[in-house]
Amino acid sequence: MNTLGAVRRILIKFSETIVVTMFLLMITVSFIQVVSRYIFNYSLSWSEEMARYLFVWIVFLGAPIVQDRNAHLGVDLLLSKFQGRAKVILQMLINIAIGIFTLVLIRTGAGLVLMTMDQPSAALKIPMAYIYFSIPLGAGIMLLVCFHDVLKSITNLSLRGDTAK
């Protein structure tokens, strides 16, 4: 499990680096577009598309980061009603449900990547598969995070029993 934890940390660090880089690039491209349009009265045809595709990557690589930090927006009303072992089991079931959803995303995203290999984007003329690849990649990292969390919950339950929190 230590190896899985190390792989998780590396993939989360990779995701953080890519997300920050793409966010800065998206802001830069948007700023250049605004300056170009309002100062030089010239619009860059590719900037809106690039910003949109960068945002897609930010979303799908940002999701595993948020999952890693257990910071997804959610209603924890039910979870807050439980203590100890029951809370750990419920959290484990939530992670299993998220894992199942990520498997669907991986399968669907991989299908989109394969279908759009030869389909160029409108302005940038890059294969749409490059954009859609963010779906299975982000979902795969998120699946690993969920799987690791489930393993930690199982270990926590077996080591601590009823005192697990």
C-alpha angles and dihedrals in degrees: 000000000000089000091051089050091051092049089048092052092048093049093046090049089049090050092048092051093049093045094050092046093048092045091053090046091049091051091047094049091047091048092049090050092052092047092045093049100043102032103031096026089230126120123212106226095206101046099084092048092048092049090050094050092046088052091053090054091046091054097048096042091040093057095070090047091055090044090051090054091044088234104128114136107258147137108261094178091115094042092051090057092065132073136195119341095006091053092050091049092049091049089049091052090050090052090049090052091049089048091054090050091051090052088057090049091050093050094044094042093049089051091052091049092053093045095050100043091110098034112101123209117250102248107013095042092216120139111272086225087076090061096041091049087077089071100062092034095054092040091050092053090046090050090054090050091050092046091051091048091051090051090049090050091051090049090047091051094047095046101041105025113188094000093065115124 
